[in-house]
Amino acid sequence: MKNVHQTDFLIIGTGIAGLSFALKVAEHGKVLLITKTTLTDTTTRYAQGGIAAVMHQTDSIKKHIHDTMVAGGSLNDEEMVRIAVTESRERIQELIEWGTKFDKTKNGEYALSREGGHSENRVLHHKDSTGNEIERALYEAVRGHENIEIWENCFAIDIITQHHLGEEVTRRRKDIACYGAYVLRDDLKTISTVLSKITLLATGGAGNVYLTTTNPRVATGDGVAMVYRAKGMVKDMEFIQFHPTSLFNPGETPSFLITEALRGFGAILKGIDGKEFMQKYDARQSLAPRDVVARAIDKEMKTIGCEHVMLDCRHLHHNKLIEEFPGIFAKCLSIGIDIRKDMIPVVPAAHYMCGGIATDEFARTSIRHLYASGECACTGLHGANRLASNSLLEAVVFSHRAAQHALDIFKKISFCEKVPEWNAEGMVLNEEMVLITQSLKEIQQIMSSYVGIVRSDLRLKRALDRLKIIHYETEELYNRSILTREICELRNIINIAYIVINQAMQRKESIGLHYSLDYV
């Protein structure tokens, strides 16, 4: 067959989850990493705050578990929380060995910060660009590895399962297995059939289902959508986390994140009148968990009729402020805001999905030989709301566990020889791009208006009714179009929107990030 590629390990996504997994399995087999733009264009790169771990004697595993469970509304899987927290120090040490440089104090100890929902200082960081530093270190390690092949500017259209092998095979097999993926290669203008023994989805989040998001443009929920179409298990997608403080700068995409660590450093949320307001909503005030703070800001904005609130850093030590948060200082200064003298206008933005592809303690999905790690996976760690800086930790812990399990079985797995090449029959026409871009805007407007920080049964029904029309139009367009990344992403975003709305409609309570006016 033409355009067929075989590899032991196929990894879709190149953030912390994908790269750390790649480095572990590459010592034992052939690895193919694919990314839809460049190797470092990932959500990991945008993570400012840091990575949480129990690092000093006054802290404890018990405290970290407690803080995670409280933030998650106790909907967390406590065993998964225990695994992530207990294994945190080992995984941190690996990141350091791979070359990550976390900030240290003058005494040579790691400088630990505190963020909302944490009862202790336990967040390791590299200034206000921790994710970028981790990505740099992993990138350098991966680039030099002889067993790792990298395909940039490639888009995974679908994972390959029995559904692609014909009706008879599908009828005979009740369980589902993954044999690889169909990959659209921009450089060759072809669709390759990639056969793999083990596949890891590390495709990140889905923030672009909303109008305003801190996620990069690549975050379109691809991994979750692929598993959903393959009839795999997806859960808890109603829990979409809105970061309380993105920089209010209309027209900028993605929205610039003002890290929670700045509030941990002492910054205070205030209304546009300069008065504090968080004391009305929570005793922890500006350091309450993200769901509490985002709802408080949303209510203040709607009550007053303003487009943003303010974050005040003016009272903080100026030199230390700039030293700890150089990226935020530079960004704000570039649009005329000196955070030493001016308050920062901030607004909530779609940030993180706590649900995703259902996985177990070894990152296995409901589909055999398919693993998922990072934001696209739902391990149960976060429950109804993510505790700040637990996401990078989750990715390295469960990618490590996925690698352990995959290495035990991959040599016993054979490549599937019955996989057909991609069927492009009927795909002969490229419509005007405006049909895709307009549908995307409509979905983002629907989700932002009806399925945002505050929801209701009526809003959810209205969103679903409108989405059904766009879904029908897009499937018609998809089935007759020559495939492009844009049409595939639109299709994935529609799938994500449907899952979020559907699972939100099934949740008959207000808890964590799912807040409904009908169940207060």
C-alpha positions as CSV (number, residue, x, y, z in Angstrom):
1,M,0.0,0.0,0.0
2,K,1.1,3.5,-0.7
3,N,1.4,6.1,2.1
4,V,1.7,3.5,4.9
5,H,4.0,4.0,7.8
6,Q,4.7,1.6,10.7
7,T,5.9,2.5,14.2
8,D,6.0,0.8,17.6
9,F,4.7,3.9,19.3
10,L,2.5,6.6,17.7
11,I,2.3,9.8,19.8
12,I,-0.2,12.5,18.8
13,G,0.6,15.7,20.5
14,T,3.9,17.2,21.6
15,G,3.3,18.9,25.0
16,I,4.7,17.7,28.3
17,A,2.5,14.5,28.1
18,G,3.6,13.4,24.7
19,L,7.3,14.3,25.0
20,S,7.8,12.7,28.4
21,F,6.2,9.5,27.2
22,A,8.3,9.6,24.0
23,L,11.6,9.8,26.0
24,K,10.6,6.8,28.1
25,V,9.5,4.4,25.4
26,A,12.2,5.5,22.8
27,E,14.8,3.5,24.6
28,H,12.9,0.3,23.7
29,G,11.2,0.9,20.3
30,K,10.6,3.1,17.3
31,V,8.6,6.3,18.0
32,L,6.7,8.6,15.7
33,L,5.7,12.0,17.2
34,I,3.2,14.0,15.2
35,T,2.1,17.6,15.8
36,K,-0.3,19.7,13.8
37,T,2.0,22.8,13.6
38,T,5.5,22.8,15.2
39,L,6.9,20.7,17.9
40,T,6.8,23.4,20.5
41,D,3.4,25.0,19.6
42,T,1.6,23.4,22.5
43,T,-0.6,24.4,25.5
44,T,2.3,23.4,27.8
45,R,4.3,26.3,26.5
46,Y,1.7,28.7,27.8
47,A,1.6,27.4,31.3
48,Q,2.9,30.2,33.5
49,G,2.3,29.3,37.1
50,G,4.1,26.0,37.7
51,I,3.9,22.4,38.8
52,A,2.6,21.4,42.2
53,A,4.5,18.8,44.4
54,V,5.1,18.1,48.1
55,M,8.6,19.4,48.5
56,H,9.2,20.5,52.1
57,Q,8.6,19.2,55.6
58,T,5.7,21.5,56.7
59,D,3.8,20.2,53.7
60,S,2.5,16.7,53.3
61,I,0.9,14.3,50.9
62,K,-2.2,14.3,53.0
63,K,-2.5,18.1,52.7
64,H,-2.0,18.1,48.9
65,I,-4.6,15.4,48.6
66,H,-7.1,17.3,50.8
67,D,-6.6,20.6,48.8
68,T,-7.1,18.7,45.5
69,M,-10.3,17.0,46.8
70,V,-11.7,20.3,48.2
71,A,-11.1,22.1,44.9
72,G,-12.7,19.3,43.0
73,G,-15.9,19.2,45.0
74,S,-15.0,15.7,46.2
75,L,-16.0,14.3,42.8
76,N,-12.3,13.4,42.3
77,D,-11.2,9.8,42.2
78,E,-9.3,9.7,45.5
79,E,-7.0,6.9,44.4
80,M,-5.9,8.8,41.3
81,V,-5.3,11.8,43.4
82,R,-3.2,9.8,45.8
83,I,-1.2,8.3,42.9
84,A,-0.4,11.7,41.4
85,V,0.5,13.4,44.7
86,T,2.6,10.4,46.0
87,E,4.6,10.1,42.8
88,S,5.1,13.9,42.3
89,R,8.7,14.2,43.6
90,E,10.0,11.4,41.4
91,R,8.5,12.9,38.3
92,I,9.8,16.4,39.2
93,Q,13.3,14.9,39.6
94,E,13.1,13.4,36.1
95,L,12.1,16.8,34.7
96,I,15.2,18.3,36.4
97,E,17.4,15.5,35.0
98,W,16.1,16.2,31.5
99,G,17.3,19.8,31.9
100,T,14.4,21.8,33.4
101,K,15.6,24.7,35.6
102,F,13.2,25.6,38.3
103,D,13.8,28.8,40.3
104,K,15.8,28.5,43.5
105,T,16.3,30.7,46.6
106,K,19.6,32.3,47.6
107,N,20.1,29.3,49.8
108,G,19.9,26.9,46.9
109,E,16.5,25.5,47.8
110,Y,13.7,25.4,45.3
111,A,11.5,28.6,45.5
112,L,8.0,27.4,46.1
113,S,5.0,29.6,45.4
114,R,1.4,29.3,46.5
115,E,-1.7,29.5,44.3
116,G,-5.5,29.6,44.9
117,G,-6.8,26.5,46.7
118,H,-3.4,25.4,48.1
119,S,-2.8,25.4,51.8
120,E,1.0,25.4,51.4
121,N,3.7,26.8,49.2
122,R,4.2,23.8,46.9
123,V,4.4,25.1,43.3
124,L,7.8,24.9,41.5
125,H,8.2,27.5,38.8
126,H,10.5,29.1,36.4
127,K,9.7,32.8,36.7
128,D,6.3,33.2,35.0
129,S,7.0,30.9,32.1
130,T,7.3,27.4,33.7
131,G,5.6,25.5,30.9
132,N,7.9,27.1,28.3
133,E,11.0,26.1,30.3
134,I,9.7,22.5,30.7
135,E,8.9,22.4,26.9
136,R,12.4,23.7,26.1
137,A,14.1,21.0,28.1
138,L,12.0,18.1,26.7
139,Y,12.3,19.5,23.2
140,E,16.1,19.4,23.4
141,A,16.1,15.9,24.7
142,V,13.6,14.6,22.1
143,R,15.3,16.4,19.1
144,G,18.6,14.5,19.8
145,H,17.1,11.0,20.1
146,E,17.8,8.6,17.3
147,N,14.7,6.5,17.9
148,I,12.3,9.4,17.7
149,E,10.9,10.5,14.3
150,I,9.0,13.8,14.2
151,W,6.3,14.9,11.8
152,E,5.4,18.5,12.0
153,N,2.4,20.2,10.3
154,C,0.5,17.0,10.4
155,F,-3.1,16.5,11.5
156,A,-4.6,13.2,12.9
157,I,-8.0,12.9,11.2
158,D,-9.1,9.8,13.1
159,I,-7.7,6.9,15.0
160,I,-8.0,3.5,13.2
161,T,-10.3,0.9,14.8
162,Q,-12.4,-2.0,13.7
163,H,-14.9,0.5,12.3
164,H,-12.5,1.0,9.4
165,L,-12.1,-2.7,8.7
166,G,-15.6,-3.4,7.3
167,E,-18.9,-4.5,8.7
168,E,-18.1,-8.2,9.2
169,V,-15.0,-7.5,11.4
170,T,-16.9,-5.0,13.4
171,R,-19.7,-7.4,14.0
172,R,-17.3,-10.2,15.2
173,R,-15.5,-7.9,17.7
174,K,-17.4,-6.4,20.6
175,D,-14.4,-4.7,22.1
176,I,-12.6,-1.9,20.2
177,A,-8.9,-1.7,19.5
178,C,-6.7,1.0,18.1
179,Y,-4.4,0.2,15.2
180,G,-3.0,3.6,14.5
181,A,-4.3,6.8,12.8
182,Y,-5.0,8.4,9.5
183,V,-2.8,11.5,9.3
184,L,-3.2,14.5,6.9
185,R,0.3,15.6,6.0
186,D,0.4,19.2,4.9
187,D,3.9,19.0,3.4
188,L,3.1,16.1,1.1
189,K,-0.6,17.0,0.5
190,T,-1.5,13.4,1.3
191,I,-3.3,11.3,3.9
192,S,-0.9,8.7,5.4
193,T,-2.0,5.5,7.1
194,V,0.1,5.2,10.3
195,L,0.0,1.7,11.8
196,S,1.2,1.4,15.4
197,K,1.3,-1.1,18.1
198,I,0.7,1.5,20.8
199,T,-1.0,4.9,20.3
200,L,-0.9,7.7,22.9
201,L,-3.2,10.7,22.6
202,A,-1.7,13.8,24.1
203,T,-3.6,16.3,22.1
204,G,-4.3,18.9,24.9
205,G,-7.4,20.9,25.5
206,A,-10.4,22.4,23.6
207,G,-10.4,26.1,24.7
208,N,-11.2,27.2,21.1
209,V,-14.8,26.0,21.4
210,Y,-15.2,29.4,23.2
211,L,-14.8,32.9,21.9
212,T,-12.3,33.9,24.6
213,T,-9.6,31.4,25.7
214,T,-6.1,31.3,27.0
215,N,-5.4,28.3,24.8
216,P,-3.3,28.5,21.6
217,R,-5.1,28.0,18.3
218,V,-4.2,24.4,18.2
219,A,-6.4,23.5,21.2
220,T,-9.5,22.2,19.3
221,G,-10.3,19.0,21.3
222,D,-9.0,16.7,18.6
223,G,-8.1,13.7,20.7
224,V,-11.4,13.7,22.6
225,A,-13.4,14.1,19.4
226,M,-11.5,11.1,17.8
227,V,-12.2,8.8,20.7
228,Y,-15.9,9.9,20.8
229,R,-16.3,9.1,17.1
230,A,-14.6,5.7,17.7
231,K,-17.2,5.0,20.4
232,G,-14.7,5.2,23.2
233,M,-15.6,6.5,26.7
234,V,-15.5,10.3,27.4
235,K,-16.6,11.7,30.7
236,D,-16.9,14.9,32.9
237,M,-16.8,17.3,29.9
238,E,-19.3,19.6,31.6
239,F,-16.5,20.8,33.8
240,I,-14.8,23.5,31.8
241,Q,-12.5,25.7,33.8
242,F,-12.5,29.4,33.1
243,H,-9.3,31.0,34.4
244,P,-10.5,34.1,36.4
245,T,-7.7,36.4,35.2
246,S,-6.8,36.7,31.6
247,L,-5.7,40.1,30.3
248,F,-8.6,42.2,29.0
249,N,-7.2,43.2,25.6
250,P,-10.0,42.9,23.0
251,G,-9.0,41.3,19.7
252,E,-6.1,39.4,21.1
253,T,-6.1,35.6,20.5
254,P,-5.3,33.7,22.5
255,S,-6.0,35.8,25.6
256,F,-2.9,36.5,27.6
257,L,-2.9,34.7,30.9
258,I,-2.3,36.5,34.2
259,T,-1.1,33.7,36.3
260,E,-2.8,32.8,39.6
261,A,0.7,32.9,41.1
262,L,0.4,36.7,40.9
263,R,-2.5,36.6,43.4
264,G,-0.4,34.1,45.5
265,F,2.3,36.8,45.5
266,G,-0.2,39.3,47.0
267,A,-2.1,40.9,44.1
268,I,-5.7,41.7,45.0
269,L,-8.9,41.6,42.8
270,K,-10.9,44.9,42.8
271,G,-13.8,46.3,40.9
272,I,-13.4,49.0,38.3
273,D,-14.2,51.4,41.2
274,G,-11.0,50.2,43.0
275,K,-12.8,48.5,45.8
276,E,-12.2,44.9,46.8
277,F,-15.1,42.5,46.3
278,M,-13.9,38.9,46.9
279,Q,-14.7,39.1,50.6
280,K,-18.4,39.0,49.6
281,Y,-18.0,35.5,48.0
282,D,-15.4,33.5,50.0
283,A,-13.3,33.8,53.1
284,R,-10.1,33.0,51.1
285,Q,-10.9,36.1,49.0
286,S,-8.5,36.4,46.0
287,L,-6.9,33.0,46.7
288,A,-10.2,31.1,46.6
289,P,-10.3,28.2,44.0
290,R,-10.7,29.2,40.4
291,D,-14.4,28.3,40.0
292,V,-15.3,30.5,43.0
293,V,-13.2,33.4,41.7
294,A,-14.5,33.1,38.1
295,R,-18.1,33.1,39.2
296,A,-17.5,36.1,41.5
297,I,-15.9,38.1,38.7
298,D,-18.7,37.1,36.3
299,K,-21.4,38.3,38.8
300,E,-19.5,41.6,39.5
301,M,-19.3,42.3,35.8
302,K,-23.0,41.5,35.2
303,T,-24.1,43.5,38.2
304,I,-22.2,46.6,37.3
305,G,-22.4,46.2,33.5
306,C,-18.7,46.3,32.9
307,E,-16.4,44.3,30.6
308,H,-13.7,43.5,33.2
309,V,-12.5,43.9,36.7
310,M,-9.1,44.9,38.0
311,L,-6.1,43.1,39.5
312,D,-4.0,45.4,41.8
313,C,-0.3,44.9,42.2
314,R,0.7,48.5,43.0
315,H,1.2,47.8,46.7
316,L,3.7,45.0,46.1
317,H,7.6,45.4,46.1
318,H,8.3,46.7,42.7
319,N,11.7,45.0,42.1
320,K,10.5,41.6,43.4
321,L,7.3,41.9,41.3
322,I,9.3,42.4,38.1
323,E,11.8,39.7,39.0
324,E,9.1,37.1,39.7
325,F,6.8,38.1,36.8
326,P,8.9,39.5,33.9
327,G,6.6,38.2,31.2
328,I,3.5,39.7,32.7
329,F,5.3,43.0,33.3
330,A,6.6,43.1,29.7
331,K,3.3,42.2,28.2
332,C,1.3,44.7,30.1
333,L,3.9,47.4,29.4
334,S,3.6,46.7,25.7
335,I,-0.1,47.8,25.8
336,G,0.5,50.8,28.0
337,I,0.0,49.3,31.5
338,D,2.7,49.6,34.1
339,I,1.8,47.1,36.8
340,R,3.8,49.1,39.3
341,K,1.5,52.1,38.9
342,D,-1.6,50.8,37.1
343,M,-4.1,48.1,37.9
344,I,-4.4,45.3,35.3
345,P,-7.8,44.8,33.6
346,V,-8.7,41.1,33.8
347,V,-11.6,38.9,32.6
348,P,-12.3,35.2,32.9
349,A,-11.4,33.1,29.8
350,A,-11.9,29.4,28.9
351,H,-8.8,27.7,30.1
352,Y,-8.9,24.0,31.0
353,M,-11.2,21.0,30.6
354,C,-11.3,18.7,33.7
355,G,-13.0,16.0,31.7
356,G,-11.9,14.2,28.6
357,I,-11.1,10.6,27.5
358,A,-11.7,8.3,30.4
359,T,-8.5,6.6,31.6
360,D,-7.4,4.3,34.3
361,E,-4.3,4.3,36.6
362,F,-2.1,3.4,33.7
363,A,-3.6,6.0,31.3
364,R,-5.4,3.2,29.4
365,T,-8.6,4.3,27.6
366,S,-11.6,2.1,26.9
367,I,-10.1,1.3,23.5
368,R,-7.3,-1.4,23.6
369,H,-3.8,-0.3,22.9
370,L,-4.8,3.4,23.1
371,Y,-3.6,5.5,25.9
372,A,-4.3,9.2,26.7
373,S,-2.4,11.6,28.9
374,G,-2.5,15.4,29.7
375,E,-5.4,17.6,29.3
376,C,-7.3,15.4,26.8
377,A,-7.5,12.7,29.5
378,C,-9.9,12.4,32.4
379,T,-8.0,10.5,35.1
380,G,-10.3,11.6,37.9
381,L,-7.6,13.7,39.5
382,H,-9.5,17.0,39.1
383,G,-13.1,16.1,39.8
384,A,-15.4,19.1,39.3
385,N,-12.6,21.7,39.3
386,R,-8.8,21.6,38.8
387,L,-6.6,22.8,41.6
388,A,-4.0,25.2,40.2
389,S,-0.7,23.7,38.9
390,N,-1.9,20.1,39.2
391,S,-2.2,19.8,35.4
392,L,1.5,19.5,34.5
393,L,1.9,17.1,37.4
394,E,-0.9,14.9,36.1
395,A,0.7,14.8,32.6
396,V,4.1,13.6,33.8
397,V,2.7,11.1,36.3
398,F,0.3,9.4,34.0
399,S,2.6,9.5,30.9
400,H,5.1,7.7,33.1
401,R,2.5,5.1,34.1
402,A,1.4,4.7,30.5
403,A,5.0,4.1,29.4
404,Q,5.4,1.5,32.0
405,H,2.3,-0.4,30.9
406,A,2.9,0.0,27.2
407,L,6.5,-1.3,27.4
408,D,5.2,-4.5,29.1
409,I,2.9,-5.3,26.2
410,F,4.0,-3.7,22.9
411,K,6.3,-6.6,21.7
412,K,3.3,-8.9,21.9
413,I,1.2,-6.8,19.6
414,S,1.3,-7.2,15.8
415,F,0.5,-4.6,13.2
416,C,-3.0,-4.9,11.7
417,E,-2.6,-5.9,8.0
418,K,-6.3,-5.4,7.1
419,V,-6.4,-1.6,7.5
420,P,-7.5,0.1,4.3
421,E,-6.0,3.4,3.0
422,W,-8.1,6.5,3.6
423,N,-11.1,6.6,1.4
424,A,-11.4,10.0,-0.3
425,E,-14.2,9.0,-2.7
426,G,-16.6,11.9,-3.2
427,M,-14.2,14.4,-1.7
428,V,-13.7,16.5,-4.8
429,L,-14.6,20.1,-3.9
430,N,-13.2,22.8,-1.6
431,E,-15.9,25.2,-0.6
432,E,-15.2,28.8,0.3
433,M,-13.4,29.2,3.6
434,V,-16.1,31.6,4.8
435,L,-18.4,28.6,5.4
436,I,-15.9,27.1,7.9
437,T,-15.0,30.3,9.6
438,Q,-18.6,31.5,10.0
439,S,-19.7,28.1,11.5
440,L,-16.8,28.3,13.9
441,K,-17.8,31.8,15.1
442,E,-21.4,30.7,15.5
443,I,-20.3,27.7,17.7
444,Q,-18.0,29.9,19.8
445,Q,-20.8,32.5,20.3
446,I,-23.3,29.8,21.2
447,M,-21.0,28.2,23.8
448,S,-19.9,31.5,25.3
449,S,-23.4,32.7,25.6
450,Y,-25.2,29.6,26.8
451,V,-22.6,27.1,28.1
452,G,-20.2,29.4,30.0
453,I,-19.5,30.1,33.7
454,V,-23.2,30.2,34.5
455,R,-25.7,27.9,32.8
456,S,-29.4,26.9,32.9
457,D,-31.6,24.2,31.4
458,L,-33.1,26.7,29.0
459,R,-29.7,28.0,27.9
460,L,-28.4,24.4,27.3
461,K,-31.4,23.4,25.3
462,R,-31.1,26.5,23.1
463,A,-27.4,25.8,22.6
464,L,-28.1,22.2,21.6
465,D,-30.9,23.1,19.1
466,R,-28.6,25.6,17.3
467,L,-25.7,23.2,17.3
468,K,-27.7,20.5,15.6
469,I,-28.1,22.7,12.5
470,I,-24.4,23.5,12.3
471,H,-23.5,19.9,12.8
472,Y,-25.8,18.8,9.9
473,E,-24.3,21.5,7.6
474,T,-20.8,20.7,8.5
475,E,-21.1,16.9,8.0
476,E,-22.5,17.6,4.5
477,L,-19.5,19.9,3.8
478,Y,-17.0,17.4,5.2
479,N,-18.3,14.5,3.1
480,R,-17.8,16.3,-0.2
481,S,-14.7,18.3,0.6
482,I,-11.0,17.7,0.0
483,L,-9.8,17.5,3.6
484,T,-8.0,20.4,5.2
485,R,-7.0,21.0,8.8
486,E,-9.6,23.7,9.0
487,I,-12.6,21.5,8.2
488,C,-11.3,18.7,10.4
489,E,-10.9,21.1,13.3
490,L,-14.4,22.5,12.8
491,R,-15.8,19.0,12.9
492,N,-13.9,18.2,16.1
493,I,-15.1,21.5,17.8
494,I,-18.7,20.6,17.0
495,N,-18.2,17.2,18.6
496,I,-16.7,18.8,21.7
497,A,-19.5,21.3,21.9
498,Y,-22.1,18.5,21.7
499,I,-20.4,16.5,24.4
500,V,-20.1,19.4,26.8
501,I,-23.7,20.4,26.3
502,N,-25.0,16.8,26.5
503,Q,-23.1,16.0,29.7
504,A,-24.0,19.4,31.2
505,M,-27.7,18.6,30.6
506,Q,-27.3,15.3,32.4
507,R,-25.8,16.9,35.5
508,K,-28.7,17.9,37.7
509,E,-26.8,19.8,40.3
510,S,-24.5,22.8,40.7
511,I,-21.0,21.7,41.6
512,G,-17.5,22.9,40.8
513,L,-17.3,24.3,37.3
514,H,-20.8,23.3,36.4
515,Y,-23.0,26.1,37.9
516,S,-26.7,26.0,36.8
517,L,-29.3,28.6,37.8
518,D,-31.8,25.7,38.0
519,Y,-29.9,23.8,40.7
520,V,-28.5,26.5,43.0
